[in-house]
Every structure is written in structure tokens, then in C-alpha cells.
């Protein structure tokens, strides 16, 4: 893209401010800015101007394979899952692009030390969980680690310093999450420097597109990988590539599976797996009307009972088709440093929007999803805060309850 093409494009979308300081830039900085402009999806910013919250379709409860039903078929599901693992058809994707800021750390969240009498990082505990599966299966599976521009170098260094937590280094692949531009409340894209568009990681929903763009998609094809188990970094009880979960999803014939737990209350801050207009979908807790969340069945159980724990199993063939579709954009109102009148402004209150794609939106594109219930105390110990609910404290207590020495 040359400067004339850029001016035409920006004029068409009302974003001419991106070239306000173009003449002040070096030749290399000018080329970089033009490249950044050529990569922007401007349609998302038109959508912002239209505004409005997501309009929900008709919601109904999703059928789930309950804990008791899983126990009744556990041997069958495990055999199917182990067979797929031993054939190299299953791999894992760790979503690890976040920082540990809310935990009081400026490093990758996965590097945070949750140990008491010994060093134990979140990454380390999750790879200990993986070791349970690899010992049972007798094989190692590929693990793709999604980092961000903020923590990629630090994450790679931490893995190397910790000898990849005893896992074969050649089976671990790092790729960087794509970035998305940020804008002000009027939809005008901001500059973080005179020659650099303000951008932030584009949310966990862009993981597959980022993986493919990184070149790691070739590994999926060459290795014949058919299923990807995607999981979040902040849950230290995650069971990764769990053979029973893998086998149950394969047995179901569905395009994906989601591990779920029964909600402890109507207002628990977890996304709810349900049917929206007859199609499996996840409705975030802040999108679900309170009166709907509070509905109960005749037996007293919540009608919309199953919360997701960000542990999904996706069919790779179906995922490949989603690259041709555009995921909905979610807006996050944040404090965004930016260039204003030639000077860097660091706002004290939220001043603009960051754009994110969420992994939960992939569920609807799959067309079918197995809700796989797990026991909360065994598989759900999220670390989102330093203390209190879903914290380092609560996760440590659950780890100790599960026999993990801290």
C-alpha cells in the first residue's frame, strides 16, 4: 500500500487521523504505518458506531452428559480417547497471552508462583496435570502455546529455564496472538505512537486463526491431528486431553465438546452453555437477563445450570471452515494511552474500546456441542484474583484438597 491508497482507504472509512503525523516519520516508520493500515478490518469500527448490546435469541437448556452418566460409560469413553491419543489425533492449545497484573506480577500469568513450601508455577501445575495423561497413554501429544506480543519472549524464556516442565521441547510450539486496533468512544482508531496504531491482543477467540497464520497449522496437517483441546491458563485443575472427555466427544459425533460445571448460584460469573434458537451457544453472565438466570426446574435445580470452564475440544476440520467466517466483536471499555495533539496522553479513566474475539463464539459455528459435566472441586480452580473468590487462596485450597503438595 502506498500513501495515496492509504489516504483513499482512510477517507472512505473516516479514519484520516491515522496519518496526522505521517510527514514527521522516517521512511521506515512511514512504511510500517502504511502496512499497519493495510491490515486493519475497518468494518468492525462501523459496527461500533451502530452500537447496542447483543440481542439474544430464544434460550433453552442444553442437554448434558452428567457426571453419573459419564461414570456409567467411563471405560468405553476412556478406551476411545486413549486410542485417539495414541494415534496422534489429539493435541492441546494453551491460551496464555495474559499478564499476572491482577495477581501483583508483571510477568506472564502462567509464570505466577502458587507454591507455599516449594516453587510451583501455574504452568508447572498444568504440565503436571498433562503428565497424568501422558503416563496413562504412553505417548506425548503436541501442545501449542498462544502468547501475546506483551509476554511472548518472557513465556518462551520461562519454559526454557524450567526445562519445559519435563515435556519434550519439540512437542511444544509457541505462537503469538493477533492484535486488534483500539479506538475512542466515537470509533476513531487511536495511535500509541505517531507511527504506530494503538493495539491490544484480540481475545482468545482468535486463537485458531493466529495458530494457522503462524505456520503451525502445517503441523496439524502433517501429523494428522483431528482434535484440539483448548484450555485457559488460569485454571490449575484443568484436565488436559482427558481421555474420557475426548472419547465421549468422539462417541457423540458432535463437532465439539465443552467441559461444564453446575453453577453454584444464578449470578455466578461464568458463561452458560445453552441452546440459542436451537443451536448450542454460550451466553456470558453479563448478557443473561437476571430473571432468566434465576429460573428453576420443578426439582429446584437451575434451569440454565451449566457453566463453562474454558476447556473445549474442537474438530479441526470444522475449525478450518470458520476461517472463512467472521466472529462477532466484543467491546471492552478501557484506559488506552494514545497520542493527542502530538503528545502521549495516559488517561486516568476509561476512554476507549479494545476489540476482542471470544472462543465461546466458536461453539455456535460448530453447529453441535457435547456438554460434558465435571466435578467442580476436581477440575475448576480458576485464579483471577489475589484473594477472595476465584483467587490464589481458593485455588491453593482446592489443589491441597486434590492431593497436590504446595
RABELUR-V645810 format. One line per field, one symbol per residue. ss: DSSP state (H for helix, E for strand, C for the rest). psi: psi as a letter, one per 40 degrees, with the letter a starting at -180 (. if undefined). A space follows every 10 residues. Layout:
ss->???
psi->???
//
This chain:
ss->CCHHHHHHHH HHHCCHHHHC CHHHCCHHHH HHHHHHHHCC CCHHHHHHHH CCCCCCCCEE ECCEECHHHH HHCHHHHHHH HHHHHHCCCE EEEEECCCEC HHHCCCCEHH HCECCCCCCC EHHHHHHHHH HHHHHHHCCC CCEEEEECCC CHHHHHHHHH HCHHHHCCHH HEEEEECCEE ECEECCCCEC EEECCEECEE ECCHHHHHHH HHHHCCHHHH HHHCCCEEEE EECCECCCCC CCHHHHHHHH HHCCCEEEEE EECCCCCCCC CEEEEECCEE EEECCCCCCH HHHCCECCCC CECCCEEEEE EEEEEHHHHH HHCCCCCCCE EEEECCCEEE CCEEECCCCC CEEEEECCCH HHHHHHCCCE EEECCHHHHC CECCECCCCC EHHHHHHHHH HCCCCC
psi->hidddddddd ddeffdeeed edeeiidddd ddddddddeh gddddddddd aiihhiahii ihiihidddd ddeddddddd ddddddefeh iihhhfeiif deeeieaide ehheideihh iddddddddd dddddddeii iihhhhaidd eddddddddd dffffeihde ehhhihiiih iiiaeeehhi hdidfhhhii hfieeedddd dddeeedddd ddefhdhhhh iideheehhh fhdddddddd ddeieiihhi ihididehgi ihhahhfehh ihhidedhhd dddeiiidee ihdgdhiief hihhhddddd dedeihiihh hhhihhiihh feihhgieih eahihihidd eddddddihh hhhihdedeg gigdidiahf iddddddddd deehh.
//
